[in-house]
Amino acid sequence: MPLVVLCALADAPGVLGGAREMEERFTQLMIAAEKEHPEITVLRQVGAGTPRAALLVAAAGAQMLVVGCRGHGGLKNMSLGSVAQAVLHYSPCPVGVVHPPVRHRAPPPPGRC
């Protein structure tokens, strides 16, 4: 079964220069990922619509829905953003939420706080 990767462009006009630039960036990222993992069949989908709506439509025929969580929900240390929270509540299939890797700071030198 192929991996379907979705890019929803509803909020794109004011973000990263607009929908065209966002779609080009998405394509560049996907080409790089596909080269790195040629064993995976990827179907790219780009559409106009809110991320929440687009993901829930895609989830209707999916075995699993995986979403990223950037932590831009407005509250510091918020564990889920609004999109991840919505798909967890309304998805017709299992959902996996992936957080960005934690970047550890180097410990202070001995004797310093």
N, C-alpha and C positions, 0 to 999 in steps of 0.2 A: 504494500500500500504506500502511495507517495506521501511525502510531507508537503502540506499546503502552507505556504507562508503568505500572510496577508498584510497589506499596507492600506489603511483607511485614511483618506485625505480630507475629511470634512473640516478640520481645523487648520489646514495648510496655508490659506492665503496670507496670514501674518507670520508664519513660522518658516524659518530657513529660506526665505525668499520666495515662498509660494509652492504650489502643488507640483509644478514641473520640476523644480529643483529637488523637492522631497522625493519624487518618483525616481529621478536620476540617481540620487544617493542610495535609495532602497535597491535599485538595480545593481549599482556598483557593489554594495555590501553582499548581495545575494550571489553575484558572479564570483566574488572572492571566496565565499563560504562553499559554493558548489565545487570550486577547484580544489579546495582543501578536503572535501568529503565527496569524491566522485561516486562512491558506492550508494549514496542516497539520492533517490529520485525526488526532485523538488518541483512543485507547481507553484509559480508566483501568481498572486492575485493583487491587483491594485484597483481600488474602487473609491467612489465618492460616498461618504457616509461617516457617521461617528464611529470611533473604534468600538464602542460598546455594542452598537447595533450590528456592525459588520462581523464582529467576532461571534455574536450569538447566532447570526444566520449561518456562518460557517460551521458552528458547533453542531448544527442540526444533523449533519451527516458524518460527524467525526467520531473516531474511537476515543480521542482525548484532545482536550484543548489546553495548550500551554501558552501562558501570557507572561510577559516581563513586568516587573514592578520596580519603577524608578524611584519611588518614594517622594514624588512631587505632589502629594495630596494636600499640601497646605499646612499640615501639622508636623512639627519636628518629630522624628522617630516613629512616624505613622507606619504601621506594618504593611498596609495595603492602600493602594490608590483607588480612586472611584471606579476605574474600568475593571481592575482585578476583583474588586468587591462585587461589582454588578455581575460579572460572569460567574463568580462563585455561587451567587444566589440563584441565577436564572439559567445556567447552562444545562442542556439536556444530556451532557456527557461528563465524565470525570474531568477535573481541571487541575493543572499543575501551575503554580506560581513561582517564577524564578526571580530571585533578587540579585542585584549586581554583587560581584565579589567584594568582600570586606577588605579594605586596604588598611593594613596594620601599620601604625607608626613605629619607628624604631624606639626602643626603650631609652630613657635618659641615661647618660653616663653615670657610673657608680658615684654615689655621694651627692647627686643632684636630683631635684624633684621636677 
